């Protein structure tokens, strides 16, 4: 008799355990699916808020690069005296000031973009310093003239950086 009761108990218990496991599996699948959907919705909402901020950052950085482009910078900033060293320092100070004004934008762009922007800024400063050391330059106006003349032969660092940023922004639409 004890053996029949044990078998009956097993026969009633096994289907209940199987039903419980199936219910647990479906419940777990449902909650995991809901969690994934919730994460996706949160990610999409965050992306819709972040995208305009990122685009604004790219716009500001392109504006920065345009402002430090020697062809525009040297026309906008005229020498106050004929001293080429004073002019060099003043122009470089303007570039640094523009850069510092846009430092916070780096959190919205990729590390590669920020590196290219920093490289463009440093290359522009290096071009100004290198040209100022040239024997062809003896006055502030001559410094402007030589830099602008040299730019006819090659692309400015700003132009290269802007092209990179444009490419990166166009890639944002495929993400």
QUITA-V132629 format. One record per residue. RES is the residue in three letters. SS is DSSP state (2 for helix, 1 for strand, 0 for the rest). PHI is phi in whole degrees, 0 to 359 (NA if undefined). D_CENTER is the distance of its C-alpha to the mean C-alpha in Angstrom with 1 decimal. Layout:
# QUITA-V132629
RES | SS | PHI | D_CENTER
RES | SS | PHI | D_CENTER
This chain:
# QUITA-V132629
UNK | 0 | NA | 78.2
UNK | 2 | 296 | 75.5
UNK | 2 | 292 | 74.0
UNK | 2 | 292 | 74.0
UNK | 2 | 293 | 72.3
UNK | 2 | 294 | 69.6
UNK | 2 | 295 | 69.1
UNK | 2 | 298 | 69.0
UNK | 2 | 300 | 66.5
UNK | 2 | 294 | 64.3
UNK | 2 | 295 | 64.7
UNK | 2 | 277 | 63.5
UNK | 2 | 283 | 60.8
UNK | 2 | 301 | 59.1
UNK | 2 | 297 | 58.3
UNK | 2 | 293 | 57.0
UNK | 2 | 295 | 54.7
UNK | 2 | 297 | 53.4
UNK | 2 | 298 | 52.9
UNK | 2 | 297 | 51.0
UNK | 2 | 295 | 48.7
UNK | 2 | 296 | 48.0
UNK | 2 | 297 | 47.3
UNK | 2 | 298 | 45.0
UNK | 2 | 300 | 43.1
UNK | 2 | 293 | 42.7
UNK | 2 | 296 | 41.7
UNK | 2 | 297 | 39.1
UNK | 2 | 299 | 37.7
UNK | 2 | 295 | 37.6
UNK | 2 | 292 | 35.8
UNK | 2 | 296 | 33.2
UNK | 2 | 296 | 32.6
UNK | 2 | 296 | 32.3
UNK | 2 | 297 | 29.9
UNK | 2 | 298 | 27.7
UNK | 2 | 296 | 28.0
UNK | 2 | 295 | 27.2
UNK | 2 | 298 | 24.0
UNK | 2 | 298 | 23.0
UNK | 2 | 296 | 23.8
UNK | 2 | 297 | 21.8
UNK | 2 | 298 | 18.7
UNK | 2 | 296 | 19.2
UNK | 2 | 295 | 19.8
UNK | 2 | 296 | 16.7
UNK | 2 | 294 | 14.6
UNK | 2 | 291 | 16.5
UNK | 2 | 278 | 15.7
UNK | 2 | 285 | 12.0
UNK | 2 | 302 | 11.5
UNK | 2 | 298 | 12.8
UNK | 2 | 294 | 10.8
UNK | 2 | 295 | 7.4
UNK | 2 | 297 | 9.4
UNK | 2 | 298 | 10.8
UNK | 2 | 297 | 7.8
UNK | 2 | 298 | 7.3
UNK | 2 | 299 | 11.0
UNK | 2 | 296 | 11.4
UNK | 2 | 288 | 9.4
UNK | 2 | 294 | 11.6
UNK | 2 | 299 | 14.5
UNK | 2 | 302 | 14.0
UNK | 2 | 296 | 14.1
UNK | 2 | 295 | 17.1
UNK | 2 | 290 | 18.7
UNK | 2 | 264 | 18.7
UNK | 0 | 298 | 19.8
UNK | 2 | 307 | 23.3
UNK | 2 | 298 | 25.1
UNK | 2 | 267 | 24.2
UNK | 2 | 298 | 23.9
UNK | 2 | 287 | 27.4
UNK | 2 | 281 | 29.0
UNK | 2 | 288 | 27.6
UNK | 0 | 255 | 28.7
UNK | 0 | 266 | 32.3
UNK | 0 | 293 | 34.2
UNK | 0 | 271 | 36.4
UNK | 0 | 214 | 38.8
UNK | 0 | 271 | 39.6
UNK | 0 | 290 | 38.4
UNK | 2 | 291 | 35.6
UNK | 2 | 287 | 34.4
UNK | 2 | 297 | 34.1
UNK | 2 | 295 | 32.1
UNK | 2 | 303 | 29.8
UNK | 2 | 296 | 29.1
UNK | 2 | 294 | 28.6
UNK | 2 | 294 | 26.1
UNK | 2 | 295 | 24.1
UNK | 2 | 297 | 24.3
UNK | 2 | 294 | 22.9
UNK | 2 | 297 | 19.9
UNK | 2 | 297 | 19.4
UNK | 2 | 295 | 20.0
UNK | 2 | 300 | 17.4
UNK | 2 | 296 | 14.8
UNK | 2 | 297 | 16.1
UNK | 2 | 294 | 16.0
UNK | 0 | 249 | 12.2
UNK | 2 | 303 | 11.5
UNK | 2 | 292 | 10.7
UNK | 2 | 292 | 7.6
UNK | 2 | 296 | 5.8
UNK | 2 | 286 | 6.6
UNK | 2 | 259 | 4.8
UNK | 0 | 243 | 1.0
UNK | 0 | 291 | 3.2
UNK | 2 | 298 | 6.0
UNK | 2 | 296 | 7.3
UNK | 2 | 298 | 5.4
UNK | 2 | 296 | 6.1
UNK | 2 | 298 | 9.4
UNK | 2 | 294 | 10.2
UNK | 2 | 295 | 9.8
UNK | 2 | 296 | 12.0
UNK | 2 | 296 | 14.2
UNK | 2 | 297 | 14.8
UNK | 2 | 298 | 15.8
UNK | 2 | 295 | 18.0
UNK | 2 | 293 | 19.5
UNK | 2 | 295 | 20.4
UNK | 2 | 298 | 22.1
UNK | 2 | 298 | 23.8
UNK | 2 | 298 | 25.1
UNK | 2 | 297 | 26.6
UNK | 2 | 295 | 28.2
UNK | 2 | 296 | 29.5
UNK | 2 | 294 | 31.0
UNK | 2 | 294 | 32.6
UNK | 0 | 277 | 34.4
UNK | 0 | 293 | 35.9
UNK | 0 | 288 | 39.6
UNK | 0 | 288 | 39.0
UNK | 0 | 256 | 37.5
UNK | 0 | 232 | 40.0
UNK | 0 | 223 | 38.8
UNK | 2 | 296 | 35.7
UNK | 2 | 295 | 36.3
UNK | 2 | 292 | 36.8
UNK | 2 | 300 | 33.4
UNK | 2 | 301 | 31.8
UNK | 2 | 298 | 34.0
UNK | 2 | 292 | 33.3
UNK | 2 | 297 | 29.5
UNK | 2 | 294 | 29.6
UNK | 2 | 294 | 32.2
UNK | 2 | 296 | 30.2
UNK | 2 | 288 | 27.2
UNK | 0 | 295 | 29.5
UNK | 0 | 276 | 29.6
UNK | 0 | 214 | 26.0
UNK | 0 | 283 | 22.5
UNK | 0 | 283 | 20.7
UNK | 2 | 303 | 17.6
UNK | 2 | 297 | 15.9
UNK | 2 | 297 | 17.0
UNK | 2 | 296 | 15.7
UNK | 2 | 294 | 12.1
UNK | 2 | 296 | 12.4
UNK | 2 | 299 | 13.8
UNK | 2 | 296 | 10.9
UNK | 2 | 297 | 8.4
UNK | 2 | 300 | 11.3
UNK | 2 | 297 | 11.8
UNK | 2 | 294 | 8.5
UNK | 2 | 294 | 9.1
UNK | 2 | 295 | 12.7
UNK | 2 | 286 | 12.0
UNK | 2 | 293 | 10.7
UNK | 0 | 283 | 14.4
UNK | 0 | 263 | 15.8
UNK | 0 | 289 | 14.3
